[in-house]
Amino acid sequence: MTEQPSEDEPVPEGLIALIGSIQGPADLAERHDDYLRERMERRFGNAERSTRR
């Protein structure tokens, strides 16, 4: 089981700097899975189509 950080622990400055360096639309994280799925389909075709009978 993973230990959860307490709310009293400060966020490391490096993490704040990393998060602040990401430039993109507000829904970037929400669209990430869709983006990867679309890229894989463009590159390799639709795997569901080829594996269904």
PyMOL Python script that loads the backbone (N, CA, C, O; Angstrom):
from pymol import cmd

cmd.read_pdbstr("""\
ATOM      1  N   MET A   1       0.842  -1.180   0.000  1.00  0.00           N
ATOM      2  CA  MET A   1       0.000   0.000   0.000  1.00  0.00           C
ATOM      3  C   MET A   1       0.890   1.247   0.000  1.00  0.00           C
ATOM      4  O   MET A   1       1.860   1.324   0.754  1.00  0.00           O
ATOM      5  N   THR A   2       0.555   2.211  -0.843  1.00  0.00           N
ATOM      6  CA  THR A   2       1.335   3.423  -0.941  1.00  0.00           C
ATOM      7  C   THR A   2       0.914   4.417   0.127  1.00  0.00           C
ATOM      8  O   THR A   2      -0.275   4.628   0.367  1.00  0.00           O
ATOM      9  N   GLU A   3       1.901   5.018   0.758  1.00  0.00           N
ATOM     10  CA  GLU A   3       1.613   6.008   1.795  1.00  0.00           C
ATOM     11  C   GLU A   3       1.198   7.319   1.144  1.00  0.00           C
ATOM     12  O   GLU A   3       1.868   7.804   0.232  1.00  0.00           O
ATOM     13  N   GLN A   4       0.111   7.883   1.606  1.00  0.00           N
ATOM     14  CA  GLN A   4      -0.382   9.152   1.080  1.00  0.00           C
ATOM     15  C   GLN A   4       0.309  10.307   1.797  1.00  0.00           C
ATOM     16  O   GLN A   4       0.450  10.274   3.019  1.00  0.00           O
ATOM     17  N   PRO A   5       0.743  11.329   1.057  1.00  0.00           N
ATOM     18  CA  PRO A   5       1.359  12.486   1.713  1.00  0.00           C
ATOM     19  C   PRO A   5       0.301  13.253   2.505  1.00  0.00           C
ATOM     20  O   PRO A   5      -0.865  13.308   2.116  1.00  0.00           O
ATOM     21  N   SER A   6       0.720  13.832   3.603  1.00  0.00           N
ATOM     22  CA  SER A   6      -0.232  14.625   4.380  1.00  0.00           C
ATOM     23  C   SER A   6      -0.395  15.984   3.730  1.00  0.00           C
ATOM     24  O   SER A   6       0.464  16.429   2.969  1.00  0.00           O
ATOM     25  N   GLU A   7      -1.503  16.636   4.036  1.00  0.00           N
ATOM     26  CA  GLU A   7      -1.762  17.956   3.467  1.00  0.00           C
ATOM     27  C   GLU A   7      -0.814  19.002   4.040  1.00  0.00           C
ATOM     28  O   GLU A   7      -0.675  20.090   3.482  1.00  0.00           O
ATOM     29  N   ASP A   8      -0.164  18.676   5.150  1.00  0.00           N
ATOM     30  CA  ASP A   8       0.745  19.627   5.778  1.00  0.00           C
ATOM     31  C   ASP A   8       2.123  19.649   5.123  1.00  0.00           C
ATOM     32  O   ASP A   8       2.889  20.593   5.312  1.00  0.00           O
ATOM     33  N   GLU A   9       2.436  18.604   4.351  1.00  0.00           N
ATOM     34  CA  GLU A   9       3.740  18.541   3.709  1.00  0.00           C
ATOM     35  C   GLU A   9       3.790  19.517   2.536  1.00  0.00           C
ATOM     36  O   GLU A   9       2.863  19.553   1.727  1.00  0.00           O
ATOM     37  N   PRO A  10       4.859  20.308   2.433  1.00  0.00           N
ATOM     38  CA  PRO A  10       4.960  21.244   1.312  1.00  0.00           C
ATOM     39  C   PRO A  10       5.237  20.501  -0.002  1.00  0.00           C
ATOM     40  O   PRO A  10       5.859  19.439  -0.007  1.00  0.00           O
ATOM     41  N   VAL A  11       4.776  21.062  -1.086  1.00  0.00           N
ATOM     42  CA  VAL A  11       5.047  20.504  -2.411  1.00  0.00           C
ATOM     43  C   VAL A  11       6.474  20.887  -2.783  1.00  0.00           C
ATOM     44  O   VAL A  11       6.848  22.051  -2.647  1.00  0.00           O
ATOM     45  N   PRO A  12       7.283  19.928  -3.252  1.00  0.00           N
ATOM     46  CA  PRO A  12       8.666  20.246  -3.628  1.00  0.00           C
ATOM     47  C   PRO A  12       8.723  21.338  -4.694  1.00  0.00           C
ATOM     48  O   PRO A  12       7.912  21.351  -5.620  1.00  0.00           O
ATOM     49  N   GLU A  13       9.676  22.246  -4.560  1.00  0.00           N
ATOM     50  CA  GLU A  13       9.811  23.358  -5.510  1.00  0.00           C
ATOM     51  C   GLU A  13      10.045  22.865  -6.932  1.00  0.00           C
ATOM     52  O   GLU A  13       9.569  23.474  -7.891  1.00  0.00           O
ATOM     53  N   GLY A  14      10.778  21.762  -7.071  1.00  0.00           N
ATOM     54  CA  GLY A  14      11.038  21.213  -8.405  1.00  0.00           C
ATOM     55  C   GLY A  14       9.755  20.793  -9.104  1.00  0.00           C
ATOM     56  O   GLY A  14       9.614  20.972 -10.314  1.00  0.00           O
ATOM     57  N   LEU A  15       8.822  20.233  -8.344  1.00  0.00           N
ATOM     58  CA  LEU A  15       7.545  19.828  -8.923  1.00  0.00           C
ATOM     59  C   LEU A  15       6.745  21.047  -9.359  1.00  0.00           C
ATOM     60  O   LEU A  15       6.141  21.044 -10.431  1.00  0.00           O
ATOM     61  N   ILE A  16       6.737  22.065  -8.552  1.00  0.00           N
ATOM     62  CA  ILE A  16       6.031  23.301  -8.905  1.00  0.00           C
ATOM     63  C   ILE A  16       6.638  23.899 -10.177  1.00  0.00           C
ATOM     64  O   ILE A  16       5.910  24.361 -11.055  1.00  0.00           O
ATOM     65  N   ALA A  17       7.962  23.891 -10.275  1.00  0.00           N
ATOM     66  CA  ALA A  17       8.628  24.433 -11.465  1.00  0.00           C
ATOM     67  C   ALA A  17       8.271  23.605 -12.696  1.00  0.00           C
ATOM     68  O   ALA A  17       8.036  24.161 -13.768  1.00  0.00           O
ATOM     69  N   LEU A  18       8.229  22.286 -12.552  1.00  0.00           N
ATOM     70  CA  LEU A  18       7.892  21.417 -13.677  1.00  0.00           C
ATOM     71  C   LEU A  18       6.465  21.664 -14.133  1.00  0.00           C
ATOM     72  O   LEU A  18       6.215  21.809 -15.330  1.00  0.00           O
ATOM     73  N   ILE A  19       5.540  21.712 -13.208  1.00  0.00           N
ATOM     74  CA  ILE A  19       4.144  21.945 -13.553  1.00  0.00           C
ATOM     75  C   ILE A  19       3.985  23.313 -14.213  1.00  0.00           C
ATOM     76  O   ILE A  19       3.234  23.456 -15.178  1.00  0.00           O
ATOM     77  N   GLY A  20       4.674  24.295 -13.706  1.00  0.00           N
ATOM     78  CA  GLY A  20       4.583  25.634 -14.272  1.00  0.00           C
ATOM     79  C   GLY A  20       5.198  25.755 -15.654  1.00  0.00           C
ATOM     80  O   GLY A  20       4.908  26.710 -16.374  1.00  0.00           O
ATOM     81  N   SER A  21       6.046  24.802 -16.039  1.00  0.00           N
ATOM     82  CA  SER A  21       6.705  24.892 -17.336  1.00  0.00           C
ATOM     83  C   SER A  21       5.881  24.290 -18.461  1.00  0.00           C
ATOM     84  O   SER A  21       6.245  24.425 -19.629  1.00  0.00           O
ATOM     85  N   ILE A  22       4.785  23.632 -18.137  1.00  0.00           N
ATOM     86  CA  ILE A  22       3.951  23.009 -19.156  1.00  0.00           C
ATOM     87  C   ILE A  22       3.065  24.067 -19.794  1.00  0.00           C
ATOM     88  O   ILE A  22       2.298  24.748 -19.113  1.00  0.00           O
ATOM     89  N   GLN A  23       3.178  24.192 -21.094  1.00  0.00           N
ATOM     90  CA  GLN A  23       2.381  25.167 -21.843  1.00  0.00           C
ATOM     91  C   GLN A  23       1.383  24.392 -22.699  1.00  0.00           C
ATOM     92  O   GLN A  23       1.771  23.495 -23.448  1.00  0.00           O
ATOM     93  N   GLY A  24       0.140  24.722 -22.594  1.00  0.00           N
ATOM     94  CA  GLY A  24      -0.863  24.048 -23.407  1.00  0.00           C
ATOM     95  C   GLY A  24      -2.250  24.460 -22.996  1.00  0.00           C
ATOM     96  O   GLY A  24      -2.424  25.261 -22.078  1.00  0.00           O
ATOM     97  N   PRO A  25      -3.251  23.909 -23.681  1.00  0.00           N
ATOM     98  CA  PRO A  25      -4.629  24.245 -23.344  1.00  0.00           C
ATOM     99  C   PRO A  25      -4.995  23.713 -21.961  1.00  0.00           C
ATOM    100  O   PRO A  25      -4.347  22.806 -21.440  1.00  0.00           O
ATOM    101  N   ALA A  26      -6.030  24.283 -21.383  1.00  0.00           N
ATOM    102  CA  ALA A  26      -6.442  23.904 -20.023  1.00  0.00           C
ATOM    103  C   ALA A  26      -6.828  22.433 -19.924  1.00  0.00           C
ATOM    104  O   ALA A  26      -6.663  21.828 -18.865  1.00  0.00           O
ATOM    105  N   ASP A  27      -7.333  21.848 -20.999  1.00  0.00           N
ATOM    106  CA  ASP A  27      -7.757  20.446 -20.958  1.00  0.00           C
ATOM    107  C   ASP A  27      -6.680  19.488 -21.468  1.00  0.00           C
ATOM    108  O   ASP A  27      -6.989  18.367 -21.872  1.00  0.00           O
ATOM    109  N   LEU A  28      -5.429  19.920 -21.451  1.00  0.00           N
ATOM    110  CA  LEU A  28      -4.330  19.108 -21.975  1.00  0.00           C
ATOM    111  C   LEU A  28      -4.283  17.715 -21.335  1.00  0.00           C
ATOM    112  O   LEU A  28      -4.183  16.717 -22.049  1.00  0.00           O
ATOM    113  N   ALA A  29      -4.353  17.637 -20.035  1.00  0.00           N
ATOM    114  CA  ALA A  29      -4.284  16.343 -19.353  1.00  0.00           C
ATOM    115  C   ALA A  29      -5.500  15.481 -19.680  1.00  0.00           C
ATOM    116  O   ALA A  29      -5.376  14.267 -19.841  1.00  0.00           O
ATOM    117  N   GLU A  30      -6.658  16.096 -19.778  1.00  0.00           N
ATOM    118  CA  GLU A  30      -7.867  15.345 -20.073  1.00  0.00           C
ATOM    119  C   GLU A  30      -7.824  14.764 -21.483  1.00  0.00           C
ATOM    120  O   GLU A  30      -8.358  13.680 -21.721  1.00  0.00           O
ATOM    121  N   ARG A  31      -7.204  15.464 -22.405  1.00  0.00           N
ATOM    122  CA  ARG A  31      -7.143  15.020 -23.793  1.00  0.00           C
ATOM    123  C   ARG A  31      -5.947  14.106 -24.072  1.00  0.00           C
ATOM    124  O   ARG A  31      -5.825  13.585 -25.181  1.00  0.00           O
ATOM    125  N   HIS A  32      -5.065  13.901 -23.094  1.00  0.00           N
ATOM    126  CA  HIS A  32      -3.840  13.146 -23.328  1.00  0.00           C
ATOM    127  C   HIS A  32      -4.113  11.731 -23.827  1.00  0.00           C
ATOM    128  O   HIS A  32      -3.499  11.294 -24.800  1.00  0.00           O
ATOM    129  N   ASP A  33      -5.023  11.011 -23.176  1.00  0.00           N
ATOM    130  CA  ASP A  33      -5.328   9.647 -23.603  1.00  0.00           C
ATOM    131  C   ASP A  33      -5.904   9.617 -25.011  1.00  0.00           C
ATOM    132  O   ASP A  33      -5.553   8.755 -25.817  1.00  0.00           O
ATOM    133  N   ASP A  34      -6.797  10.569 -25.303  1.00  0.00           N
ATOM    134  CA  ASP A  34      -7.371  10.643 -26.645  1.00  0.00           C
ATOM    135  C   ASP A  34      -6.288  10.916 -27.682  1.00  0.00           C
ATOM    136  O   ASP A  34      -6.282  10.320 -28.759  1.00  0.00           O
ATOM    137  N   TYR A  35      -5.379  11.819 -27.348  1.00  0.00           N
ATOM    138  CA  TYR A  35      -4.277  12.155 -28.248  1.00  0.00           C
ATOM    139  C   TYR A  35      -3.419  10.918 -28.544  1.00  0.00           C
ATOM    140  O   TYR A  35      -3.092  10.654 -29.701  1.00  0.00           O
ATOM    141  N   LEU A  36      -3.059  10.166 -27.510  1.00  0.00           N
ATOM    142  CA  LEU A  36      -2.239   8.969 -27.717  1.00  0.00           C
ATOM    143  C   LEU A  36      -2.993   7.926 -28.539  1.00  0.00           C
ATOM    144  O   LEU A  36      -2.421   7.308 -29.437  1.00  0.00           O
ATOM    145  N   ARG A  37      -4.271   7.731 -28.233  1.00  0.00           N
ATOM    146  CA  ARG A  37      -5.070   6.764 -28.973  1.00  0.00           C
ATOM    147  C   ARG A  37      -5.140   7.149 -30.458  1.00  0.00           C
ATOM    148  O   ARG A  37      -4.981   6.295 -31.331  1.00  0.00           O
ATOM    149  N   GLU A  38      -5.376   8.427 -30.737  1.00  0.00           N
ATOM    150  CA  GLU A  38      -5.441   8.885 -32.120  1.00  0.00           C
ATOM    151  C   GLU A  38      -4.115   8.699 -32.839  1.00  0.00           C
ATOM    152  O   GLU A  38      -4.093   8.296 -34.001  1.00  0.00           O
ATOM    153  N   ARG A  39      -3.006   8.989 -32.160  1.00  0.00           N
ATOM    154  CA  ARG A  39      -1.678   8.799 -32.769  1.00  0.00           C
ATOM    155  C   ARG A  39      -1.411   7.336 -33.085  1.00  0.00           C
ATOM    156  O   ARG A  39      -0.911   7.005 -34.160  1.00  0.00           O
ATOM    157  N   MET A  40      -1.751   6.455 -32.133  1.00  0.00           N
ATOM    158  CA  MET A  40      -1.530   5.026 -32.349  1.00  0.00           C
ATOM    159  C   MET A  40      -2.390   4.509 -33.498  1.00  0.00           C
ATOM    160  O   MET A  40      -1.936   3.690 -34.297  1.00  0.00           O
ATOM    161  N   GLU A  41      -3.634   4.989 -33.580  1.00  0.00           N
ATOM    162  CA  GLU A  41      -4.499   4.558 -34.674  1.00  0.00           C
ATOM    163  C   GLU A  41      -3.969   5.040 -36.020  1.00  0.00           C
ATOM    164  O   GLU A  41      -4.020   4.304 -37.005  1.00  0.00           O
ATOM    165  N   ARG A  42      -3.462   6.273 -36.070  1.00  0.00           N
ATOM    166  CA  ARG A  42      -2.879   6.777 -37.322  1.00  0.00           C
ATOM    167  C   ARG A  42      -1.654   5.968 -37.710  1.00  0.00           C
ATOM    168  O   ARG A  42      -1.441   5.670 -38.885  1.00  0.00           O
ATOM    169  N   ARG A  43      -0.857   5.619 -36.721  1.00  0.00           N
ATOM    170  CA  ARG A  43       0.402   4.926 -37.004  1.00  0.00           C
ATOM    171  C   ARG A  43       0.210   3.444 -37.309  1.00  0.00           C
ATOM    172  O   ARG A  43       0.824   2.911 -38.234  1.00  0.00           O
ATOM    173  N   PHE A  44      -0.647   2.780 -36.527  1.00  0.00           N
ATOM    174  CA  PHE A  44      -0.773   1.326 -36.638  1.00  0.00           C
ATOM    175  C   PHE A  44      -2.140   0.856 -37.115  1.00  0.00           C
ATOM    176  O   PHE A  44      -2.345  -0.343 -37.303  1.00  0.00           O
ATOM    177  N   GLY A  45      -3.067   1.765 -37.312  1.00  0.00           N
ATOM    178  CA  GLY A  45      -4.430   1.378 -37.678  1.00  0.00           C
ATOM    179  C   GLY A  45      -5.226   1.073 -36.423  1.00  0.00           C
ATOM    180  O   GLY A  45      -4.692   1.078 -35.313  1.00  0.00           O
ATOM    181  N   ASN A  46      -6.503   0.809 -36.614  1.00  0.00           N
ATOM    182  CA  ASN A  46      -7.379   0.551 -35.474  1.00  0.00           C
ATOM    183  C   ASN A  46      -7.234  -0.900 -35.054  1.00  0.00           C
ATOM    184  O   ASN A  46      -7.709  -1.789 -35.761  1.00  0.00           O
ATOM    185  N   ALA A  47      -6.594  -1.165 -33.926  1.00  0.00           N
ATOM    186  CA  ALA A  47      -6.327  -2.518 -33.447  1.00  0.00           C
ATOM    187  C   ALA A  47      -7.622  -3.267 -33.149  1.00  0.00           C
ATOM    188  O   ALA A  47      -7.687  -4.480 -33.348  1.00  0.00           O
ATOM    189  N   GLU A  48      -8.652  -2.569 -32.677  1.00  0.00           N
ATOM    190  CA  GLU A  48      -9.909  -3.244 -32.364  1.00  0.00           C
ATOM    191  C   GLU A  48     -10.527  -3.838 -33.607  1.00  0.00           C
ATOM    192  O   GLU A  48     -11.076  -4.939 -33.564  1.00  0.00           O
ATOM    193  N   ARG A  49     -10.446  -3.120 -34.726  1.00  0.00           N
ATOM    194  CA  ARG A  49     -11.001  -3.605 -35.976  1.00  0.00           C
ATOM    195  C   ARG A  49     -10.302  -4.886 -36.423  1.00  0.00           C
ATOM    196  O   ARG A  49     -10.957  -5.834 -36.855  1.00  0.00           O
ATOM    197  N   SER A  50      -8.982  -4.916 -36.322  1.00  0.00           N
ATOM    198  CA  SER A  50      -8.221  -6.055 -36.837  1.00  0.00           C
ATOM    199  C   SER A  50      -8.285  -7.281 -35.919  1.00  0.00           C
ATOM    200  O   SER A  50      -8.038  -8.398 -36.376  1.00  0.00           O
ATOM    201  N   THR A  51      -8.614  -7.093 -34.623  1.00  0.00           N
ATOM    202  CA  THR A  51      -8.644  -8.236 -33.709  1.00  0.00           C
ATOM    203  C   THR A  51     -10.039  -8.780 -33.511  1.00  0.00           C
ATOM    204  O   THR A  51     -10.191  -9.886 -32.992  1.00  0.00           O
ATOM    205  N   ARG A  52     -11.079  -8.036 -33.909  1.00  0.00           N
ATOM    206  CA  ARG A  52     -12.449  -8.530 -33.780  1.00  0.00           C
ATOM    207  C   ARG A  52     -12.759  -9.493 -34.925  1.00  0.00           C
ATOM    208  O   ARG A  52     -12.229  -9.366 -36.028  1.00  0.00           O
ATOM    209  N   ARG A  53     -13.634 -10.461 -34.631  1.00  0.00           N
ATOM    210  CA  ARG A  53     -14.008 -11.443 -35.660  1.00  0.00           C
ATOM    211  C   ARG A  53     -15.458 -11.286 -36.024  1.00  0.00           C
ATOM    212  O   ARG A  53     -15.965 -12.021 -36.872  1.00  0.00           O
TER     213      ARG A  53
END
""", "prot")
cmd.dss("prot")
cmd.show_as("cartoon", "prot")
cmd.util.cbc("prot")
cmd.orient("prot")
